[in-house]
Amino acid sequence: MSTDTPATVRPNMPGKRFSLLLRARRQGLLVVLIIVVAYFSFASPYFLSQSNLLNIGALSAALGIMALSQTFLVISRGIDISVGSVVALSGVLFGVLLGQGVDIWIAAIGGLAVGAAVGAANGLLVVRLKVDPLVATLGTLSIFGGLAYMISGSQTLFIDDPAFSFLGTGRVFGVPFQLLLFLVLFGVFLFVERRATIGRNIYATGGNLEAARLAGLRVDLTRFLLYVVSGLSAAVSGLILTSQLSATSAQVGAPYLLSVVTAVILGGASLAGGRGTVVGTLIAVSILGVLQNGFALLGLSSFAQQVALGTLLIIAVLLDQVGKRR
C-alpha cells in the first residue's frame, strides 16, 4: 500500500491530481490566514506584538489538541460531538476530587480517565451497537454534560495550586507550555498520518469500510481506539482550561463543539471519510485563534464571533460538498 494516504483511499482518482487538490485547499487556507492576520495587524497596533502572538497560540492549544484527534476520527468516517461535555466533566471531576482531599495529580488522572471512559462508551455505541455516530455522540453530549452540572451543583469550583497552574499558564523559555504540548502532539499525529501503518489504516477505513475489512484491516478496533483518543484529548483540554481559569465550571466546554468541528472541516477533512490532513487542521485552528483574538482586541461582542464561526462552518461544508462532486 502506498504511503500517499489520500491516494490509497481514492483508487478511482489519479493520486497526483488528488494531491494537487489537497495542496490547493491548504494554500487557500493559508491565503485566508494571511488576509485575517493582515487585517487585524492594521486594525490593532497590539496584534503583531510577540506577547499577543504567543497569547493566540496559548489560547488555541486546547482547541487544537481536540481538533487533531477529531481529524483522524472524521477521516475514518466518524464524528464526536460530545467533546464539549467531556471538557466540562473532566474539569469538574478533577475539581471535586481535589476538594475531597485527593492528591492533585491523582485527581488529574481521574479527569483523564473519565475522558477515556466517555470515548470508550462512544466507541461501543458506534462500533459494536452500530448507532449512527452523530446520534450516539449527541446523546452522550447531553448525558455527560448533565452529569457535569449534577456533580458540580452548577457551582464554580476554584483551584489554587501553583504546580497545576503551570499546565495552563506556565512557560518554557518564554513559550507557553500548553502551546508546546500542542506542537508536540501535532508532530506525533503528523508522523502517524504520514509514516505509521495505523495512519494508512485510518484513511483506508474512511475511504471504504467494507473493502478495508475484507483486506484484513482491524477496522473495528481502529475506530474504537479513535473514539477513546478523542475523549482523552478532550479531557486533556479540559484540564488545560481548568488550569488557565484556576476554576472548574460545567459551562466551560460549551463553545468547543462548534469550534472543533469547524476547524476539522475547514481544514479539509471530509464528512464522507477518507480525506483530510492534520496540517490543514493546524491552519484552520490558527485562523480561528486569530479571529477570536482579533475580535477581542477590537472590542467586538461574542455574538459577532459566533456569527463568524457559523459562517466558516457553512463555508467549510460547502467546500467539502464541492470537493466530493469533483
PyMOL commands that set and color helices and strands:
alter all, ss='L'
color gray80, all
select helices_A, chain A and resi 5-8+15-43+50-75+83-99+104-128+133-152+162-169+177-194+197-207+209-214+219-245+256-266+278-297+302-325
alter helices_A, ss='H'
color red, helices_A
select strands_A, chain A and resi 157-158+171-172+175-176+247-248
alter strands_A, ss='S'
color yellow, strands_A
deselect
rebuild
show_as cartoon
